[in-house]
Amino acid sequence: MFDIEPFLEMMQAERGASANTITAYQHDLEHFFTFLKIHDSNPQSAQPEILRNYVQSIAQEGYAIKTQSRRLSAVREFYRFLFSEGIVKQNPTDYLELPKVRKSLPKYLSEQDINALINTAQKENIRLYTLLEVLYASGMRVSELVGLPVSAVTREKKHLYIIGKGNKERIVPLNDKACIALDKWLLYRENKMRPGAKSKWLFPSKSHLGHLTRDGFFKEIKKLSLTIGLDPDKVSPHVFRHSFASHLVAHDADLRSVQKLLGHEDIATTEIYTHILQDRLKKVVEKSHPLAYNTSTKEKNEDY
């Protein structure tokens, strides 16, 4: 098998790729190498034609478009590295087209459902309540939230220092409710943890990571949603993140600000939330256009 360690080391050191991303690259490239071996080829001698055959192969295997795109992206990054290092003289992926991934609209909860979840958690579980308040106030990724160190909390407890994808730092402000919840949680954490126990994590646990895991948080939210009669399949930490962004846009926040708060590198990623603006524009047209149906009489306005 071709040695990909130098490539993975570069991705981690120079691109700041996470452990999960590195593992995904490794699996995707191993899949590609298996294909090359079956066709009596290797990464150094592969020509554009065999890359096109690989594209057809993964499509015929029935992989989802998103999976196909991810695997081909890994191959492209790999060959860019080989070309930059002089290991190959020509990049066979230069003219390789990736399958287009159709962007689906983000799933989000209503403000009423969010409030119901948070209010219920407040009565039952102080840690879960704090997690939800901070999550809805900041819109951070679940991995960023559960892995917060205590040092991420500013002295005034008004902001959080977050290290996101690619080890990029950003500062996120918290609203008053989240600040109060965080203050109570820190007091509870200090007084209720085992005497002498020390942890650098804001939400410590007995997991191998030392802090609450993504799966643990996920299960707690699912259980909470059942308590108030919400479909648990429609509730997750990521849905909270989508709800945070969607509600901001619905209340006239500009996309640039939302982009910074979410930690998106590209504004194009944030533009999925313009669906909120489209809904608003539709309502404006329905209410104000002279040919629209009159909402009170259900009849068309024919004064034209």
C-alpha positions in Angstrom: 0.0 0.0 0.0 1.3 3.5 -0.9 2.6 5.5 2.1 0.2 8.3 2.8 1.6 9.3 6.2 3.5 12.4 4.8 0.3 13.6 3.2 -1.7 13.1 6.4 1.0 14.8 8.5 0.8 17.8 6.1 -3.0 18.0 6.4 -2.7 18.0 10.2 0.2 20.4 10.5 -0.5 22.9 7.7 -4.2 22.6 7.3 -5.1 22.0 10.9 -7.3 19.0 10.0 -9.0 17.3 12.9 -8.5 13.7 13.9 -11.9 12.8 12.4 -10.9 14.5 9.1 -7.6 12.6 9.0 -9.3 9.3 9.6 -11.8 10.1 6.8 -9.0 10.9 4.4 -7.2 7.7 5.2 -10.3 5.6 4.6 -11.1 7.3 1.4 -7.6 7.0 0.0 -7.4 3.3 1.0 -10.6 2.8 -1.1 -9.0 4.5 -4.0 -5.8 2.5 -3.7 -7.8 -0.7 -3.7 -9.4 0.3 -7.0 -6.0 1.1 -8.5 -4.6 -2.3 -7.4 -7.5 -4.1 -9.0 -6.7 -2.3 -12.3 -3.0 -2.9 -12.1 -2.1 0.7 -11.4 -0.6 2.8 -8.6 -0.8 6.4 -7.4 2.4 7.5 -9.2 1.4 6.1 -12.6 -2.3 6.8 -12.6 -3.6 8.6 -15.7 -6.7 10.9 -16.0 -8.5 8.0 -17.7 -8.3 5.7 -14.7 -9.5 8.6 -12.5 -12.5 9.0 -14.7 -13.1 5.2 -14.4 -12.9 5.6 -10.6 -15.5 8.3 -10.7 -17.8 6.0 -12.6 -17.0 3.1 -10.3 -18.0 4.8 -7.1 -21.2 6.1 -8.7 -22.1 2.5 -9.9 -21.4 1.2 -6.4 -24.4 3.2 -5.2 -22.7 5.7 -2.9 -24.5 8.8 -2.1 -23.5 11.9 -4.0 -22.1 13.5 -0.9 -19.9 10.4 -0.2 -18.7 10.4 -3.8 -17.8 14.0 -3.6 -15.9 13.5 -0.4 -13.9 10.6 -1.7 -13.0 12.5 -4.9 -12.0 15.6 -2.9 -9.7 13.4 -0.8 -8.1 12.1 -4.0 -7.7 15.6 -5.4 -6.0 16.9 -2.3 -3.7 13.9 -2.3 -2.6 14.5 -5.8 -2.1 18.2 -5.2 0.3 17.2 -2.5 2.1 14.6 -4.7 2.5 17.3 -7.4 3.7 20.0 -5.0 6.3 17.5 -3.7 7.5 16.5 -7.2 6.4 12.9 -6.7 4.2 13.1 -9.8 5.0 15.3 -12.8 1.4 15.8 -13.7 -1.8 16.0 -11.6 -4.3 13.5 -13.1 -7.1 15.2 -11.2 -6.7 18.6 -12.8 -9.8 18.3 -15.0 -11.7 15.9 -12.8 -15.2 17.1 -12.2 -16.8 16.4 -8.8 -20.4 15.3 -8.6 -22.5 18.3 -7.6 -24.0 18.0 -4.1 -27.5 19.4 -3.9 -27.7 21.8 -0.9 -30.6 20.9 1.2 -32.4 23.5 3.3 -31.2 23.4 7.0 -33.6 21.8 9.5 -34.4 24.0 12.3 -36.9 24.3 15.2 -39.4 27.1 15.9 -38.6 29.6 18.6 -41.4 28.1 20.6 -39.9 24.6 20.5 -36.5 25.9 21.4 -37.9 27.7 24.4 -39.9 24.6 25.5 -36.8 22.5 25.4 -34.7 25.0 27.3 -37.4 25.7 29.9 -37.9 22.0 30.6 -34.2 21.4 30.9 -34.0 24.2 33.4 -36.4 22.4 35.7 -34.7 19.0 35.4 -31.0 19.1 34.7 -28.7 22.1 35.3 -25.9 20.8 33.1 -28.2 20.1 30.2 -29.9 23.5 30.7 -26.6 25.3 30.6 -25.5 23.3 27.5 -28.7 24.3 25.6 -28.6 28.0 26.7 -25.0 28.3 25.6 -25.6 26.3 22.4 -28.6 28.4 21.4 -26.8 31.7 22.4 -23.7 30.9 20.4 -24.5 28.5 17.6 -21.3 26.7 18.1 -20.6 23.2 16.8 -21.4 20.3 19.2 -17.7 19.2 19.2 -16.7 22.8 20.1 -19.3 22.9 22.9 -18.6 19.6 24.7 -14.9 20.1 24.4 -14.8 23.6 25.9 -12.1 24.1 28.6 -12.9 26.3 31.6 -10.4 28.8 30.3 -12.7 29.4 27.3 -15.0 31.5 29.6 -13.9 35.1 29.9 -13.6 36.7 33.3 -16.8 38.6 32.9 -18.5 35.4 31.5 -19.9 37.5 28.6 -17.9 35.8 25.8 -16.4 32.4 24.9 -13.1 31.8 23.2 -13.8 29.0 20.7 -11.2 26.9 18.8 -13.1 25.7 15.7 -12.2 23.9 12.5 -8.6 24.2 11.4 -7.7 25.4 15.0 -9.1 28.8 14.1 -10.1 30.9 17.1 -13.1 33.1 17.3 -14.8 35.0 20.1 -18.6 34.5 20.6 -20.7 36.8 22.8 -23.3 35.3 25.1 -26.8 36.7 25.9 -27.9 37.4 29.4 -29.8 34.1 29.9 -26.7 32.1 28.8 -24.5 34.2 31.1 -26.7 33.5 34.1 -27.0 29.8 33.3 -23.2 29.6 32.9 -22.6 31.4 36.1 -24.9 29.0 38.0 -23.3 26.0 36.3 -19.7 27.1 37.3 -20.9 27.4 40.9 -22.6 24.0 40.9 -19.6 22.5 39.2 -17.2 23.8 41.8 -19.3 22.7 44.8 -20.7 19.4 43.5 -17.6 17.8 41.9 -15.8 15.2 44.1 -13.6 16.9 46.7 -10.1 17.5 45.3 -11.1 16.5 41.7 -9.7 18.8 39.1 -10.7 19.0 35.5 -9.8 21.6 32.8 -13.1 20.9 31.0 -16.1 23.1 31.4 -18.4 20.0 31.2 -16.3 17.2 32.7 -17.4 13.6 32.7 -16.1 10.0 33.3 -15.7 9.4 29.6 -12.2 8.5 28.1 -12.0 12.1 26.8 -12.5 13.6 30.3 -15.5 15.7 29.1 -19.0 15.1 28.0 -19.1 13.3 24.6 -21.0 14.2 21.6 -23.0 11.0 21.8 -23.8 11.6 25.5 -25.1 15.1 24.7 -27.0 13.8 21.7 -28.8 11.2 23.8 -29.7 13.7 26.5 -31.4 16.0 23.9 -33.3 13.1 22.4 -34.6 12.1 25.8 -35.6 15.7 26.6 -37.5 16.1 23.3 -39.6 13.1 24.1 -40.4 14.7 27.5 -42.1 17.6 25.7 -43.6 15.6 22.9 -41.2 16.6 20.1 -40.1 14.0 17.5 -36.6 13.1 18.7 -35.5 12.5 15.1 -36.0 16.2 14.5 -33.9 17.4 17.4 -30.1 17.4 17.7 -27.3 19.7 18.7 -26.8 20.5 15.0 -30.5 21.4 14.6 -29.9 23.9 17.5 -27.0 25.4 15.5 -29.3 25.7 12.4 -32.0 27.2 14.6 -29.6 29.8 16.0 -28.6 31.0 12.6 -32.1 30.8 11.1 -33.6 32.8 13.9 -30.9 35.5 13.7 -31.6 35.9 10.0 -35.3 36.0 10.6 -34.7 38.9 13.0 -32.7 40.9 10.5 -29.1 39.8 11.3 -26.8 40.2 8.3 -25.2 37.2 6.8 -21.6 38.4 7.5 -22.3 38.6 11.2 -23.9 35.1 11.2 -20.9 33.8 9.2 -18.5 35.1 11.9 -20.6 33.7 14.8 -20.8 30.3 13.1 -17.1 30.2 12.3 -17.8 29.6 8.5 -14.7 30.2 6.4 -16.8 31.0 3.3 -19.9 33.2 3.2 -21.3 30.7 0.6 -21.8 28.2 3.4 -23.8 30.7 5.4 -26.0 31.5 2.4 -28.1 28.4 3.0 -29.9 30.5 5.6 -31.2 32.9 3.0 -34.2 30.5 2.8 -35.5 32.6 5.7 -35.3 35.7 3.6 -37.1 34.0 0.8 -40.0 33.1 3.1 -40.1 36.6 4.3 -40.2 38.0 0.7 -43.0 35.6 -0.2 -45.0 37.0 2.7 -44.3 40.6 1.6 -45.6 39.8 -1.9 -48.6 38.0 -0.6 -49.5 40.9 1.7 -48.6 43.9 -0.6 -48.9 42.9 -4.2 -52.1 44.2 -5.9 -52.8 40.9 -7.5 -52.3 38.8 -4.4 -55.2 37.3 -2.6 -56.7 39.5 0.1 -56.1 37.6 3.4 -59.3 38.8 4.9 -61.7 38.3 2.1 -59.8 35.4 0.3 -60.6 37.2 -3.0 -58.3 38.6 -5.6 -57.8 42.3 -5.7 -59.2 43.3 -9.1 -58.6 47.0 -8.8 -56.2 47.2 -11.7 
